[in-house]
Amino acid sequence: MREGFMMPEDVRQRFSMWWRGEDFGRPLCRIIGRTEEPNFSLRGVSPRDFHIGAAVRVAMMREEMRVSRYFADAFPYLDLNLGPGSLAAYLGCEPKFSYDTVWYEPCAETIAELSEKDFMRFSPWWEEHLREVRETVRLSEGEFPVGIPDVQENIDILAAMRGAQNLCYDLMDEPETVKTVLSRLEGAADYCYDEMYRAVALADGSSVFTAFAIWGSGRTAKVQCDFSAMISPGAYREFVLPGLMRECARLDHSLYHLDGPGALVHADAVLSIPSLQALQWTSGAGQNDGGSEEWFPLYDKVMDAGKSLWIQIYEGEPYVWLERAKRIVRRYGTRGIYFVFAPCSVEDAAELARGLKV
């Protein structure tokens, strides 16, 4: 834990009420106005440093803050991700960097070899990533929080280590071995998450989790299973759900990232997790954004289950975003709703804030 940045008390209170599904009279809102587009040159910056270079990321963050005005419950934060599900890199997958993304090369020929692997013996990427995160916190000088990187991923880690197609065969051919490996992964995931939490936690023990602009008063994280789009509801409940229930139970605040139409069949299973507090819906490429009425049947389920909702709205002009947000509020009220809008002009951001009474 460290001195420095502290979330404003009113924002802390509203986030805490959102996690609990309580109504404070308006939705939680992330609204950012830009005076101009951030201007940061990538000349001489490698793809690796673009993603996890402390000095580069802090310079980019300060440029973003220079041109940004934060409305409602928005706050600046920096993420430093070694790809989606960094645990795979810590356990032997080689990350491949481009400016757009990071992906992993599979590192296990068979599932059987993973059943014998010592998951507490990490690759050099673990120490390198942790060192860069700590350096980022130091360089931030308390101006903004640093998010906990994307480390906990359940069966998605096996999909990265084996390759998704190979893992599908493993589920059919060696289901008990898969369960054994998943169980043995838990200690490594817990250890890495806890070390990253300690590296970035604010002085009061609160934390911000990367990518989803969520703050929580303790251990906070997104949980997910993108691999779920390739398996049946029965397989999800057998192989994935037990691990997710354990992850959510050890966290103070958890949000599930439901990714794409192929994952919708698992919504009931996800919403059955007792300690899960919120669901974030990503509609996927070529689909309408979270403000579309198309997703109301999902939102109905989330609200009926007593969970909170994270909804991203970005298609069209800001006046369209406002109308979509108001339509959602008319249907569900303001309890447990978090709208995350794309950055826009300062004038449009102010209008969004006025329209939503924030």
URJO-V175466 format. One record per run of one state. SS is the DSSP state (H for helix, E for strand, C for the rest). FROM is the first residue (numbers start at 1). TO is the last residue. If there is no record, write none. Layout:
ss=SS from=FROM to=TO
ss=SS from=FROM to=TO
//
This chain:
ss=C from=1 to=1
ss=E from=2 to=2
ss=C from=3 to=8
ss=H from=9 to=19
ss=C from=20 to=27
ss=E from=28 to=34
ss=C from=35 to=46
ss=H from=47 to=52
ss=C from=53 to=53
ss=H from=54 to=66
ss=C from=67 to=67
ss=E from=68 to=72
ss=C from=73 to=76
ss=E from=77 to=78
ss=C from=79 to=86
ss=H from=87 to=90
ss=C from=91 to=93
ss=E from=94 to=97
ss=C from=98 to=101
ss=E from=102 to=105
ss=C from=106 to=110
ss=H from=111 to=115
ss=C from=116 to=123
ss=H from=124 to=140
ss=C from=141 to=144
ss=E from=145 to=146
ss=C from=147 to=147
ss=E from=148 to=148
ss=C from=149 to=154
ss=H from=155 to=162
ss=C from=163 to=163
ss=H from=164 to=173
ss=C from=174 to=174
ss=H from=175 to=200
ss=C from=201 to=201
ss=E from=202 to=202
ss=C from=203 to=206
ss=E from=207 to=209
ss=C from=210 to=213
ss=E from=214 to=216
ss=C from=217 to=219
ss=E from=220 to=224
ss=C from=225 to=225
ss=H from=226 to=230
ss=C from=231 to=232
ss=H from=233 to=250
ss=C from=251 to=252
ss=E from=253 to=259
ss=C from=260 to=260
ss=H from=261 to=271
ss=C from=272 to=277
ss=E from=278 to=282
ss=C from=283 to=292
ss=H from=293 to=304
ss=C from=305 to=307
ss=E from=308 to=313
ss=C from=314 to=317
ss=H from=318 to=332
ss=C from=333 to=336
ss=E from=337 to=341
ss=C from=342 to=343
ss=E from=344 to=345
ss=H from=346 to=355
ss=C from=356 to=358
//
